[in-house]
Amino acid sequence: MPLTISETRDILAKMGIHPKKAFGQNFLIDGNIVRKSLELAQIAPGDRVVEVGPGLGTLTRTLLEAGAEVWAVERDAMLARYLVEEVGPLHPGRLHLLEADAMDHPIADIPADQPFKVVANLPYAISTPWMDRLLEGPLPERLVLMLQFEAAQRYMAKPGSKLFGSISIFLQSAFDIAPGHKVSGHCFHPRPDVDSYLFNIVRKPNPLFFPRRTKLLIRHCFQQRRKQIGTLLKGHLPDNGRAWIDSLVAAGLSPTVRPEDIPLALWQTVPRLAEPGAAVEPSA
């Protein structure tokens, strides 16, 4: 069963733990939201599930009770030890816990030769860089993530929106967005300053992966999103991207269009490799 607010506070007090803001530790205390996460993920007995930042294991316990096998990655050593000692023995052989940083182990080292899902109350500070790592593959068949509502809006954003950006392109090229669920700050301890959202996505039958250099080029365009696409591409694609710009014109767009107004399908046709040596550098 999911942990209540009083149970969560008692366990933390006994362990002498104060939630660490740097780790994004906001513990889920609403059993209805825990159950909603499993419902959206369509968890069934035998499912293989990755969890990021399990904390005290309120979601972990429910996944295990539903018959799933869980691979979890937890950065906090005290919480990792608690999970090994208190949760693992209740479900022998079905909790695989890795004490590590999720940015180094985005899918908790699950053997990815078989289908798996991701269900997690993701630390908000790492949501976009973690998602970017995940999109390098192998991809889960479904993800249900607790995210900051603003981050979920960016991931779901459509062309023409000020929120549409490179992460929207990369994610929506690999996954279809399914109905999610908005979550109040009252569902966490301590309460975050922002609203949250259960973000629900399903892997496409033929997901599109972007090579690293192409991803850097697309990020470069959105870092200067007020500039025209023709200006942004100069020096970064063969023939300054004229062939791709011609495809925009054929689709009824102008070479002066800005990045946020280019449809997803056209971003997916960007030449797969930027000009060797192009001055496009990684960004934070």
VOPA-631234 format. One line per 10 residues: number of its first residue (from 1); their letters; for each residue x, y, z of N, C-alpha, C, O. Coordinates in steps of 0.2 Angstrom, whole numbers. Layout:
BEGIN
NUM	a	X/Y/Z/X/Y/Z/X/Y/Z/X/Y/Z; ... $
This chain:
BEGIN
1	mpltisetrd	4/-6/0/0/0/0/4/6/0/10/6/3; 2/12/-3/6/18/-3/7/21/4/2/20/8; 12/24/5/13/27/12/9/33/13/8/37/8; 6/34/19/2/40/20/7/46/22/13/45/23; 4/52/23/8/58/25/11/56/32/17/58/33; 7/53/37/10/52/43/15/47/43/20/47/47; 14/41/39/19/36/39/26/39/36/31/37/38; 25/43/31/31/46/28/35/50/32/41/49/33; 31/54/36/35/59/41/38/54/47/44/56/49; 35/49/49/37/45/54/44/42/52/49/41/56 $
11	ilakmgihpk	44/39/46/50/35/43/55/40/43/61/38/44; 54/46/40/60/51/39/62/53/45/68/54/46; 58/54/50/60/56/57/65/51/60/70/52/63; 62/45/60/66/39/63/73/38/60/78/37/63; 74/40/53/80/39/50/84/46/50/90/46/48; 81/51/53/85/57/54/86/61/47/91/64/46; 81/59/42/82/62/36/78/68/35/72/68/37; 81/74/32/77/80/30/77/80/22/82/80/19; 71/80/19/71/80/12/76/85/9/76/91/11; 80/83/4/85/87/1/83/90/-5/81/87/-10 $
21	kafgqnflid	83/97/-5/80/101/-11/85/99/-17/83/99/-23; 91/98/-16/96/97/-21/95/91/-25/96/90/-31; 92/86/-21/90/79/-24/83/79/-27/81/74/-30; 79/85/-26/72/85/-28/68/80/-24/64/77/-27; 69/80/-18/65/75/-14/59/78/-12/58/81/-6; 54/76/-15/47/78/-13/43/71/-14/42/68/-19; 41/68/-8/39/62/-7/31/61/-9/27/65/-6; 29/57/-13/22/56/-15/18/53/-9/20/48/-6; 13/56/-7/9/54/-1/2/53/-3/-2/51/2; 0/53/-9/-7/52/-11/-8/46/-14/-6/45/-20 $
31	gnivrkslel	-11/41/-11/-12/34/-14/-16/34/-20/-15/30/-24; -21/39/-21/-24/39/-27/-20/41/-33/-21/38/-39; -15/45/-32/-11/47/-38/-6/41/-39/-4/40/-45; -4/38/-34/0/32/-35/-3/27/-39/-1/24/-44; -10/25/-37/-14/20/-41/-15/23/-48/-15/19/-53; -16/29/-49/-17/32/-56/-11/31/-60/-11/30/-66; -5/32/-57/1/31/-61/1/24/-64/3/23/-70; 0/19/-60/0/12/-62/-6/11/-67/-5/7/-72; -12/14/-66/-17/13/-71/-15/16/-78/-16/13/-83; -12/22/-78/-10/25/-84/-4/21/-88/-4/20/-94 $
41	aqiapgdrvv	0/18/-84/5/14/-86/3/7/-88/7/3/-91; -3/5/-87/-6/-1/-88/-2/-7/-86/0/-12/-89; 0/-6/-79/4/-11/-76/1/-18/-75/-5/-18/-73; 4/-23/-77/1/-30/-76/6/-34/-73/12/-33/-74; 4/-40/-70/9/-45/-67/14/-47/-72/12/-48/-78; 20/-47/-70/26/-49/-75/29/-43/-79/34/-44/-82; 26/-37/-78/29/-31/-82/36/-30/-79/37/-31/-73; 41/-27/-83/47/-25/-81/47/-18/-81/46/-14/-86; 48/-15/-75/47/-7/-74/54/-4/-71/57/-7/-66; 56/2/-74/61/6/-71/58/11/-67/53/15/-69 $
51	evgpglgtlt	61/13/-61/59/18/-57/65/22/-55/70/20/-54; 64/29/-56/70/34/-55/68/37/-48/63/40/-48; 73/37/-44/72/41/-37/66/38/-33/61/41/-32; 66/32/-31/61/28/-28/60/31/-21/54/30/-18; 64/35/-18/64/37/-11/62/32/-6/66/28/-5; 56/33/-2/54/28/3/50/22/0/48/18/4; 49/22/-7/47/16/-10/39/16/-10/36/11/-11; 35/22/-9/28/21/-10/26/19/-16/21/15/-17; 29/21/-22/27/19/-28/30/12/-30/27/8/-33; 36/11/-27/39/4/-28/35/-1/-25/34/-6/-28 $
61	rtlleagaev	33/0/-19/29/-5/-16/23/-7/-20/21/-13/-20; 19/-2/-22/13/-3/-26/14/-7/-33/11/-11/-35; 20/-5/-36/22/-8/-42/23/-16/-40/21/-20/-44; 27/-17/-35/28/-24/-33/22/-28/-31/21/-34/-33; 18/-25/-28/11/-28/-26/7/-30/-32/3/-34/-32; 8/-26/-37/4/-27/-43/7/-32/-47/5/-34/-53; 13/-35/-45/16/-41/-49/22/-39/-53/24/-43/-57; 24/-32/-53/29/-30/-58/36/-32/-55/37/-33/-49; 41/-32/-59/48/-33/-57/51/-26/-58/50/-23/-63; 54/-23/-53/56/-16/-53/64/-16/-53/67/-19/-49 $
71	waverdamla	66/-11/-57/73/-9/-57/73/-2/-55/70/2/-59; 76/0/-50/76/7/-47/83/9/-46/88/6/-45; 84/16/-47/90/19/-46/89/25/-41/85/29/-42; 93/25/-36/92/30/-30/99/32/-28/103/29/-27; 99/39/-28/106/42/-27/107/43/-20/113/43/-18; 102/44/-16/103/45/-8/105/38/-5/101/33/-5; 110/37/-2/113/31/1/108/29/7/107/23/7; 106/33/11/102/31/16/95/28/14/92/23/17; 92/31/9/86/29/6/87/22/2/83/18/3; 92/22/-1/94/15/-4/94/10/1/92/4/-1 $
81	rylveevgpl	98/11/6/98/6/11/92/4/14/90/-2/16; 87/9/15/81/8/18/77/3/13/73/-1/15; 77/5/7/73/1/2/76/-7/2/72/-11/1; 82/-7/2/85/-14/2/83/-18/8/82/-24/8; 83/-15/14/81/-18/20/74/-19/22/72/-24/25; 70/-14/20/63/-14/21/58/-16/16/53/-19/17; 60/-15/10/55/-16/4/57/-22/0/53/-27/-1; 64/-23/-1/66/-29/-5/64/-36/-2/62/-40/-6; 65/-37/4/63/-43/7/56/-45/7/54/-51/7; 52/-40/6/44/-42/5/43/-45/-2/37/-48/-2 $
91	hpgrlhllea	47/-44/-6/46/-46/-13/53/-49/-16/56/-46/-20; 55/-55/-13/61/-58/-15/62/-58/-23/58/-61/-26; 68/-56/-25/70/-57/-31/67/-52/-36/69/-52/-42; 62/-48/-34/59/-43/-39/61/-36/-38/58/-32/-43; 65/-34/-33/67/-27/-33/75/-27/-34/78/-30/-31; 77/-24/-40/84/-23/-41/86/-16/-40/84/-11/-45; 89/-14/-35/91/-7/-33/98/-6/-35/103/-9/-33; 99/0/-38/105/3/-40/106/9/-36/103/14/-37; 111/10/-32/113/16/-29/118/20/-33/124/18/-34; 115/25/-36/119/28/-42/115/35/-44/109/36/-41 $
101	damdhpiadi	118/39/-48/115/45/-51/111/43/-57/114/39/-62; 105/44/-57/100/43/-63/103/46/-70/101/43/-75; 107/51/-69/110/54/-75/115/49/-78/116/49/-84; 118/45/-74/123/40/-77/120/34/-78/123/30/-82; 114/32/-75/111/26/-76/103/27/-77/99/26/-73; 101/30/-83/95/33/-84/89/27/-84/83/29/-82; 91/21/-85/86/16/-85/88/10/-80/87/4/-80; 92/13/-75/94/9/-69/97/2/-71/97/-3/-67; 100/2/-77/104/-4/-79/100/-10/-80/102/-16/-79; 93/-9/-82/89/-15/-83/91/-18/-90/93/-15/-94 $
111	padqpfkvva	92/-25/-90/93/-28/-96/88/-26/-101/82/-28/-100; 90/-23/-106/85/-20/-111/83/-24/-117/82/-22/-122; 84/-31/-116/83/-36/-122/76/-38/-122/74/-41/-127; 72/-36/-117/65/-37/-117/61/-30/-116/64/-26/-114; 54/-30/-118/51/-24/-116/51/-22/-109/51/-26/-105; 51/-15/-108/50/-13/-101/47/-6/-101/46/-3/-107; 44/-4/-95/41/2/-95/45/7/-90/49/4/-86; 43/13/-89/46/18/-84/40/21/-81/36/24/-84; 40/20/-74/35/24/-70/39/27/-64/43/23/-60; 39/34/-64/43/37/-59/40/44/-57/37/47/-61 $
121	nlpyaistpw	42/45/-51/41/52/-48/48/55/-49/52/56/-44; 49/58/-55/55/60/-57/58/67/-53/54/71/-53; 64/67/-51/66/73/-48/66/79/-53/69/78/-58; 63/84/-52/61/89/-57/67/92/-60/67/94/-65; 73/93/-56/79/96/-58/82/93/-64/86/96/-67; 81/86/-64/84/82/-69/80/80/-75/82/76/-79; 73/82/-75/69/80/-80/71/80/-87/70/75/-91; 73/86/-89/74/87/-96/81/83/-98/81/80/-103; 86/84/-94/93/81/-96/92/73/-96/95/69/-99; 88/71/-91/87/64/-90/83/61/-96/84/56/-99 $
131	mdrllegplp	78/65/-98/74/63/-104/78/63/-110/77/58/-115; 83/67/-111/87/68/-117/92/61/-117/93/59/-122; 94/59/-111/98/53/-110/94/47/-112/96/43/-116; 88/47/-110/83/41/-111/82/41/-119/82/35/-121; 81/46/-122/80/46/-130/86/44/-134/85/43/-140; 91/42/-131/97/39/-134/96/32/-135/99/29/-139; 91/29/-132/89/22/-132/93/18/-127/98/20/-125; 91/11/-126/85/8/-129/78/11/-126/79/14/-120; 73/12/-129/67/15/-127/62/10/-124/61/5/-126; 59/13/-118/54/9/-115/47/9/-120/47/14/-124 $
141	erlvlmlqfe	43/4/-118/37/4/-122/32/10/-120/27/12/-124; 32/12/-114/28/17/-111/31/20/-105/35/17/-101; 30/27/-104/33/30/-98/27/34/-95/23/37/-99; 26/34/-88/22/38/-85/26/41/-79/29/38/-75; 27/48/-80/32/52/-76/28/57/-72/24/61/-75; 30/58/-66/28/64/-62/33/69/-64/38/69/-62; 30/75/-67/34/80/-69/31/87/-67/26/87/-65; 36/92/-66/33/99/-66/29/100/-71/30/99/-77; 23/103/-70/18/104/-75/21/108/-81/19/107/-87; 25/113/-80/28/117/-85/33/113/-90/33/114/-96 $
151	aaqrymakpg	36/108/-87/40/104/-91/36/99/-95/38/98/-101; 31/97/-93/26/93/-97/23/97/-102/22/94/-108; 22/103/-101/19/107/-106/24/108/-112/22/108/-118; 31/109/-110/36/109/-115/36/103/-120/37/103/-126; 36/97/-116/36/91/-120/30/90/-124/31/87/-130; 24/92/-123/18/91/-127/17/97/-132/13/96/-136; 21/102/-131/20/108/-135/20/107/-143/24/102/-145; 16/110/-146/15/110/-154/18/116/-157/19/121/-154; 20/115/-164/23/121/-167/18/127/-167/12/126/-167; 21/132/-167/17/139/-166/17/141/-159/15/147/-158 $
161	sklfgsisif	19/137/-154/18/138/-147/25/141/-145/30/138/-147; 25/145/-140/32/148/-137/35/142/-133/41/143/-132; 32/137/-131/35/132/-128/38/126/-132/41/122/-130; 36/127/-139/39/122/-143/46/123/-144/48/128/-146; 50/117/-143/57/118/-144/60/111/-145/57/106/-148; 67/111/-145/71/105/-147/68/99/-143/68/93/-146; 67/99/-136/65/93/-133/58/91/-135/57/85/-135; 54/95/-137/47/93/-140/48/89/-146/45/84/-147; 53/91/-151/54/88/-157/57/81/-156/55/76/-158; 62/80/-151/65/74/-150/60/69/-147/60/63/-149 $
171	lqsafdiapg	57/71/-142/52/67/-138/46/65/-143/45/59/-143; 43/69/-146/37/68/-150/39/64/-157/35/61/-160; 45/63/-158/48/59/-164/48/52/-162/49/48/-166; 49/51/-155/49/44/-153/43/41/-149/42/35/-149; 39/46/-147/33/44/-143/27/47/-145/27/53/-147; 21/44/-144/15/47/-145/12/49/-138/13/45/-133; 9/55/-137/7/57/-131/0/55/-129/-5/56/-133; -1/52/-124/-7/49/-121/-10/54/-116/-6/58/-113; -17/53/-114/-19/57/-109/-16/56/-102/-14/51/-100; -14/62/-99/-11/62/-92/-16/64/-87/-22/64/-87 $
181	hkvsghcfhp	-13/67/-82/-17/69/-76/-13/75/-72/-7/74/-70; -16/80/-71/-13/86/-67/-14/84/-60/-18/81/-57; -8/86/-56/-7/84/-49/-6/90/-45/-2/94/-46; -10/91/-39/-9/96/-35/-2/95/-30/0/90/-29; 0/101/-28/6/101/-23/4/97/-17/9/95/-13; -2/97/-15/-4/94/-9/-3/86/-9/-3/83/-3; -1/84/-14/0/76/-15/7/74/-13/9/69/-13; 11/79/-11/18/78/-9/20/81/-2/17/85/0; 26/78/0/29/80/7/36/80/5/40/75/3; 39/86/6/36/93/7/33/95/1/34/93/-5 $
191	rpdvdsylfn	28/100/2/24/102/-4/29/106/-9/32/111/-6; 29/105/-15/33/109/-20/29/115/-21/23/116/-20; 33/120/-24/30/127/-25/26/127/-32/24/132/-34; 26/121/-36/23/121/-42/18/115/-43/19/111/-39; 14/116/-48/9/110/-49/13/105/-53/18/106/-56; 11/99/-53/14/93/-56/9/90/-61/3/92/-62; 12/85/-65/8/82/-70/10/75/-71/16/74/-72; 6/70/-72/7/64/-73/8/63/-81/2/63/-84; 14/63/-84/15/63/-91/15/56/-93/19/52/-91; 11/55/-99/10/48/-101/11/47/-108/8/51/-112 $
201	ivrkpnplff	16/44/-110/18/43/-117/19/36/-119/21/32/-115; 18/34/-125/19/27/-128/23/27/-134/23/32/-138; 28/23/-134/33/22/-140/30/21/-146/25/17/-147; 32/25/-151/29/24/-158/31/18/-161/37/15/-159; 28/15/-166/30/9/-169/37/9/-172/41/4/-172; 38/15/-175/45/16/-178/48/23/-175/48/28/-179; 50/23/-169/53/29/-166/59/32/-170/63/28/-173; 59/38/-171/65/42/-174/70/44/-169/68/47/-164; 76/42/-170/82/44/-166/86/49/-170/87/49/-176; 88/55/-167/92/60/-170/99/59/-168/101/58/-162 $
211	prrtkllirh	104/59/-173/111/58/-171/113/64/-167/110/70/-167; 118/64/-163/120/69/-158/122/76/-162/119/81/-160; 125/75/-168/126/82/-171/120/85/-173/120/91/-173; 115/81/-176/109/84/-178/105/87/-172/102/93/-173; 105/84/-166/102/87/-160/105/93/-158/102/98/-156; 112/94/-159/115/100/-157/113/105/-162/112/111/-160; 112/104/-168/110/109/-173/103/111/-171/102/117/-172; 99/107/-170/92/109/-168/92/113/-162/88/118/-162; 96/111/-157/96/115/-151/99/122/-152/96/127/-150; 104/122/-157/106/129/-159/101/133/-162/101/139/-160 $
221	cfqqrrkqig	97/131/-166/91/135/-169/87/137/-164/84/143/-164; 85/133/-158/80/136/-153/83/140/-148/80/144/-144; 90/140/-148/93/145/-143/93/152/-146/93/157/-142; 92/153/-152/91/159/-155/84/159/-159/84/161/-165; 79/158/-156/73/156/-159/69/162/-162/65/161/-166; 72/168/-161/69/174/-164/72/175/-171/70/180/-175; 77/172/-172/81/173/-179/77/168/-184/74/164/-182; 78/170/-190/75/167/-196/79/160/-197/85/160/-196; 76/155/-199/79/148/-200/85/149/-205/90/145/-204; 84/153/-211/89/153/-216/96/156/-213/101/153/-214 $
231	tllkghlpdn	95/161/-208/101/163/-205/104/158/-200/110/158/-200; 100/155/-196/102/150/-191/106/144/-194/111/142/-191; 104/142/-201/107/136/-204/114/138/-207/118/133/-209; 116/144/-208/122/146/-212/128/143/-209/129/144/-203; 132/139/-212/138/136/-210/137/130/-206/142/127/-204; 131/127/-205/130/121/-202/127/115/-206/127/110/-203; 125/117/-212/123/111/-216/126/112/-223/128/118/-225; 127/107/-227/129/107/-234/125/112/-238/119/113/-237; 128/117/-241/125/122/-245/121/127/-241/116/129/-243; 123/127/-235/119/132/-230/112/129/-229/108/134/-228 $
241	grawidslva	111/123/-230/104/120/-229/99/122/-235/93/122/-233; 102/124/-241/97/126/-246/92/121/-248/86/122/-249; 94/115/-248/90/109/-250/84/109/-245/78/108/-247; 86/109/-238/81/109/-233/76/115/-233/70/114/-233; 79/121/-234/75/127/-235/70/126/-241/64/128/-240; 72/123/-246/68/122/-252/62/118/-250/56/119/-253; 63/113/-246/57/108/-244/52/112/-239/47/111/-239; 55/117/-236/50/122/-232/46/126/-236/40/126/-235; 49/129/-242/45/133/-246/40/128/-250/35/131/-251; 42/122/-252/37/118/-255/31/116/-250/26/114/-253 $
251	aglsptvrpe	32/116/-244/27/115/-239/23/121/-238/19/121/-233; 25/127/-241/21/133/-240/24/138/-235/21/143/-233; 30/137/-233/33/141/-228/38/146/-231/40/144/-237; 40/151/-227/45/155/-230/52/154/-227/52/151/-222; 57/156/-231/64/155/-228/65/159/-222/70/158/-218; 61/164/-221/61/168/-215/58/166/-209/57/169/-204; 55/160/-209/51/157/-204/56/156/-198/62/155/-199; 53/156/-192/56/155/-186/56/148/-184/51/145/-185; 61/146/-180/61/138/-178/54/136/-175/52/130/-177; 51/140/-171/45/137/-167/39/136/-172/34/133/-170 $
261	diplalwqtv	39/139/-178/34/139/-182/35/133/-188/30/133/-192; 40/129/-187/41/124/-192/38/118/-190/39/116/-184; 34/114/-194/30/108/-191/35/103/-190/41/102/-192; 33/98/-185/37/93/-183/39/88/-188/45/86/-189; 35/87/-193/37/82/-199/43/85/-203/47/81/-205; 43/92/-203/49/95/-207/55/95/-203/61/94/-206; 55/96/-196/61/95/-192/63/88/-193/70/87/-192; 59/83/-194/61/76/-194/65/75/-201/68/69/-201; 65/79/-205/68/78/-212/75/82/-212/78/82/-217; 77/85/-206/83/89/-206/89/84/-208/89/78/-206 $
271	prlaepgaav	93/86/-213/99/81/-215/102/78/-208/103/81/-203; 103/71/-209/105/68/-203/112/69/-200/114/67/-194; 116/73/-203/122/75/-201/124/82/-203/124/84/-208; 126/86/-198/128/93/-199/135/93/-202/138/88/-202; 136/99/-205/143/99/-209/148/98/-204/149/101/-199; 153/93/-206/159/92/-201/162/98/-199/164/102/-204; 163/99/-193/167/104/-190/163/110/-189/165/116/-187; 156/110/-190/152/115/-189/152/118/-182/153/114/-177; 151/124/-181/152/127/-174/146/127/-170/143/132/-169; 144/121/-169/138/120/-165/140/116/-158/143/110/-159 $
281	epsa	140/119/-153/142/116/-146/137/114/-142/131/117/-142; 138/109/-138/133/107/-133/131/113/-128/135/117/-127; 125/113/-126/123/118/-121/120/114/-115/118/108/-115; 119/118/-110/116/116/-104/109/114/-105/105/112/-100 $
